[in-house]
């Protein structure tokens, strides 16, 4: 954490680490974050296979699908335009965004990363200088330096503004549940739900029939039962179609007011660096992930 907070040292480390081979950096990140060295020659764990995936399977379609802007074209081609949040503006930099033309509420995103979002709920109260500062910092830091997540290597950085998804029940406004469907060779197998991401972040795992799995990752599970979302069957249907051509992909959704929205597609959850409780779950997921032939 201290490395992330010390921006000067982080910039130095980023420049230095670029000269190292991808395999070294991937293995080192795994050792630092997980606490052991990965087996990349004969991986058995899911986390090891995700890191093998980064190094050995390079499908150009993956680059389009991780680009939050171009991904929407792929989703439209598949017939899922009605499940997409509306894009309001796209620019090469934050300076190209015309805030005067935006509605009172919206969300600003980088197209080439995750957790790089700024939510504006009341435009009249936003701090424009702070928003500029945040996006300048994000644009100056490559999301692929440490994780070497191949699919992001050739994404052209852009700034996107989307409609802010808000449930009619305003009590849900601050913490829409985020449903994530893990798919292996076109088959949805595991669903997890993130709750309270802006406060008490919890995460629960389920099978596709919404049977709870007694598993934890880097977030604790909720102490309360989690209701099956009304749109689960539609999510699984969409995820099955989108994942058909990939050995592994996670498809993310929001569901509220009886509507389903597609969030994003992810090939490297946790960048392949997480510990599960119990540890055996890493191997269970690993059995589901049938590695393809290497593809450069």
C-alpha positions in Angstrom: 0.0 0.0 0.0 2.8 2.4 0.8 4.2 2.0 -2.8 0.8 3.1 -4.2 0.7 6.1 -1.9 4.2 7.3 -2.7 3.6 8.5 -6.2 7.2 9.5 -7.0 8.5 6.1 -6.0 5.6 4.4 -7.9 6.5 6.3 -11.1 10.2 5.3 -10.7 9.2 1.6 -10.1 6.9 1.6 -13.2 9.7 2.9 -15.4 12.1 0.4 -14.0 9.9 -2.7 -14.1 9.0 -2.2 -17.8 12.4 -3.6 -18.8 11.7 -6.9 -17.1 10.2 -9.8 -19.0 6.4 -10.3 -18.6 6.9 -13.7 -17.0 9.2 -12.4 -14.2 6.8 -9.5 -13.4 3.7 -11.8 -13.3 5.4 -14.2 -11.0 6.8 -11.5 -8.8 3.4 -9.8 -8.4 1.8 -13.2 -7.5 4.5 -13.8 -4.9 4.1 -10.4 -3.3 0.2 -10.4 -3.3 -0.5 -14.1 -2.8 2.5 -15.1 -0.7 3.8 -18.0 -2.9 5.3 -18.5 -6.3 2.9 -19.5 -9.1 3.3 -22.7 -11.1 3.1 -21.3 -14.6 4.4 -24.4 -16.4 1.7 -26.8 -15.1 -0.8 -24.5 -13.4 -3.6 -26.2 -11.4 -5.0 -23.3 -9.4 -7.5 -20.8 -11.0 -5.2 -18.0 -10.0 -2.2 -19.6 -11.7 -4.2 -20.3 -14.8 -5.3 -16.6 -15.0 -1.6 -15.6 -15.0 -0.9 -18.3 -17.7 -3.8 -16.8 -19.6 -2.1 -13.3 -19.6 1.2 -14.7 -20.9 0.0 -17.2 -23.4 -3.4 -16.6 -24.8 -3.6 -13.4 -27.0 -6.9 -13.1 -28.9 -7.4 -9.7 -30.4 -11.1 -9.9 -29.6 -10.1 -9.7 -25.9 -8.7 -6.2 -26.4 -12.0 -5.0 -27.9 -13.9 -6.5 -25.0 -11.9 -4.9 -22.2 -12.1 -1.5 -23.9 -15.2 -0.1 -22.2 -15.9 2.1 -25.3 -15.3 -0.5 -28.1 -16.9 -3.3 -26.0 -20.2 -1.7 -26.6 -19.9 -2.3 -30.4 -19.2 -5.9 -29.7 -22.3 -6.1 -27.4 -24.5 -4.4 -30.0 -23.3 -6.8 -32.7 -24.4 -9.6 -30.4 -27.9 -8.1 -30.1 -27.6 -6.7 -26.6 -27.8 -3.0 -27.1 -30.9 -2.6 -25.0 -28.9 -3.8 -22.0 -26.3 -1.1 -22.2 -26.0 2.1 -20.2 -26.2 5.1 -22.5 -22.9 6.7 -23.5 -23.2 10.4 -23.2 -19.7 11.6 -24.4 -16.3 10.2 -25.3 -13.0 12.1 -25.5 -9.3 11.5 -25.7 -8.8 13.5 -22.5 -10.9 14.9 -19.7 -10.5 18.4 -21.2 -12.6 17.2 -24.2 -15.6 16.5 -22.0 -18.3 19.2 -22.3 -19.7 19.3 -18.8 -22.3 22.0 -19.7 -24.0 19.5 -22.1 -24.2 16.8 -19.5 -27.3 16.1 -17.3 -27.2 16.7 -13.5 -26.1 13.1 -12.7 -23.6 10.9 -14.6 -20.5 8.7 -14.2 -17.1 9.4 -15.8 -14.8 6.4 -16.6 -11.5 5.5 -18.1 -12.0 3.0 -20.9 -8.8 1.0 -20.1 -9.0 0.0 -16.5 -11.1 -0.8 -13.5 -12.0 1.2 -10.4 -11.2 4.4 -12.4 -14.7 5.9 -12.1 -16.0 9.2 -10.8 -19.7 9.4 -9.9 -21.3 12.9 -10.2 -24.8 12.9 -8.6 -25.2 16.7 -8.6 -23.3 18.6 -11.3 -23.9 21.9 -9.5 -21.8 20.6 -6.5 -19.0 18.9 -8.4 -15.4 20.0 -8.1 -14.2 20.2 -11.7 -10.6 20.9 -10.8 -10.5 17.8 -8.6 -12.0 15.7 -11.4 -9.3 17.0 -13.9 -6.6 16.2 -11.4 -7.9 12.6 -10.8 -8.1 11.8 -14.5 -4.7 13.3 -15.3 -3.2 11.0 -12.6 -5.1 7.9 -14.0 -4.0 8.6 -17.6 -0.4 9.0 -16.5 -0.3 5.5 -15.0 -0.5 2.4 -17.2 -2.9 -0.3 -15.9 -0.7 -3.0 -17.4 2.7 -2.2 -15.8 2.5 -4.5 -12.8 -0.1 -7.1 -13.8 1.0 -7.4 -17.5 -2.7 -8.0 -18.5 -2.2 -8.5 -22.2 -5.7 -7.6 -23.3 -5.1 -4.0 -22.2 -1.8 -3.5 -23.9 -3.3 -2.1 -27.1 -6.3 -0.2 -25.8 -6.2 3.5 -26.8 -7.0 5.5 -23.6 -10.2 7.5 -23.7 -12.5 9.2 -21.2 -16.2 8.1 -21.3 -19.2 9.6 -19.7 -22.3 7.4 -19.2 -25.7 7.8 -17.7 -25.8 7.1 -14.0 -27.8 4.1 -13.2 -30.2 4.9 -10.4 -33.0 2.6 -9.1 -36.5 4.1 -8.6 -36.1 3.0 -5.0 -33.7 5.8 -3.9 -32.5 3.7 -1.0 -30.5 1.6 -3.5 -28.9 4.6 -5.1 -25.6 4.5 -3.2 -25.0 0.8 -3.4 -26.3 -1.0 -6.5 -25.4 -4.7 -6.3 -22.8 -5.8 -8.9 -23.4 -9.3 -10.2 -20.4 -11.1 -11.8 -20.8 -14.3 -13.8 -17.7 -16.5 -14.2 -17.9 -18.4 -17.5 -15.7 -21.2 -18.7 -15.8 -22.1 -22.4 -19.2 -20.6 -22.8 -20.8 -22.0 -19.7 -21.7 -19.8 -16.7 -20.5 -21.7 -13.6 -20.2 -19.2 -10.7 -21.9 -16.0 -9.8 -20.7 -13.6 -7.2 -22.3 -10.4 -6.0 -20.5 -7.3 -4.6 -22.6 -5.3 -2.2 -22.0 -1.9 -0.5 -18.9 -1.1 -2.6 -18.8 2.5 -1.3 -19.2 1.6 2.4 -19.1 -1.9 3.9 -18.0 -3.8 0.9 -19.2 -7.5 1.1 -19.0 -10.3 -1.5 -21.0 -13.5 -1.7 -20.5 -16.5 -4.0 -23.2 -18.7 -5.5 -23.7 -21.4 -8.1 -25.9 -20.6 -11.1 -28.9 -21.9 -9.3 -28.3 -19.3 -6.5 -27.2 -21.9 -4.0 -24.7 -20.2 -1.6 -21.1 -21.2 -1.7 -19.2 -20.9 1.6 -16.3 -19.1 0.0 -14.5 -15.8 0.7 -11.9 -13.9 -1.3 -10.5 -10.5 -0.5 -13.8 -9.3 0.8 -15.8 -10.7 3.7 -19.2 -12.3 2.9 -22.4 -10.7 4.0 -23.9 -11.8 7.4 -27.4 -11.6 5.9 -29.1 -13.7 3.2 -28.8 -12.3 -0.3 -31.9 -12.4 -2.5 -31.7 -14.0 -5.9 -31.9 -11.1 -8.5 -35.0 -11.0 -10.6 -32.9 -10.9 -13.7 -30.6 -13.8 -13.0 -31.8 -16.0 -15.8 -31.4 -13.2 -18.3 -27.9 -12.5 -17.0 -26.9 -16.2 -17.4 -28.4 -16.2 -20.9 -26.4 -13.1 -22.0 -23.3 -14.4 -20.3 -23.5 -17.7 -22.1 -23.6 -16.0 -25.5 -20.8 -13.5 -24.8 -18.5 -16.1 -23.3 -18.9 -18.7 -26.0 -15.6 -17.9 -27.9 -13.4 -17.4 -24.8 -11.8 -20.1 -22.6 -12.6 -17.9 -19.6 -14.3 -14.5 -19.1 -16.3 -12.9 -16.3 -19.3 -10.9 -17.4 -20.6 -8.2 -15.0 -24.2 -7.0 -14.6 -26.4 -4.7 -12.7 -30.0 -5.6 -12.0 -32.7 -3.3 -10.5 -36.3 -2.2 -11.3 -36.6 -5.5 -13.1 -34.0 -4.4 -15.7 -30.6 -5.9 -16.5 -27.7 -3.8 -17.5 -24.3 -5.2 -18.8 -21.4 -3.7 -17.0 -18.1 -5.0 -18.4 -16.2 -8.1 -19.4 -13.1 -9.2 -17.5 -10.5 -11.8 -18.4 -8.2 -11.4 -15.4 -10.2 -11.0 -12.1 -7.9 -9.9 -9.3 -5.2 -9.9 -11.9 -4.9 -13.5 -10.9 -3.7 -12.6 -7.5 -6.0 -13.5 -4.6 -6.3 -16.0 -1.8 -9.6 -17.9 -1.3 -11.0 -19.3 1.9 -11.0 -22.2 1.7 -7.9 -22.6 -0.4 -9.4 -25.6 -2.1 -11.8 -23.3 -4.0 -8.8 -22.1 -6.1 -8.3 -25.7 -7.3 -12.1 -26.2 -7.9 -12.1 -23.1 -10.2 -8.9 -24.3 -11.7 -10.6 -27.6 -12.8 -13.3 -25.5 -14.6 -10.7 -23.5 -16.5 -9.5 -25.7 -19.3 -6.5 -24.1 -20.7 -6.4 -23.6 -24.5 -3.4 -23.9 -26.8 -1.1 -20.9 -26.5 -2.1 -18.1 -28.9 0.3 -15.3 -29.8 
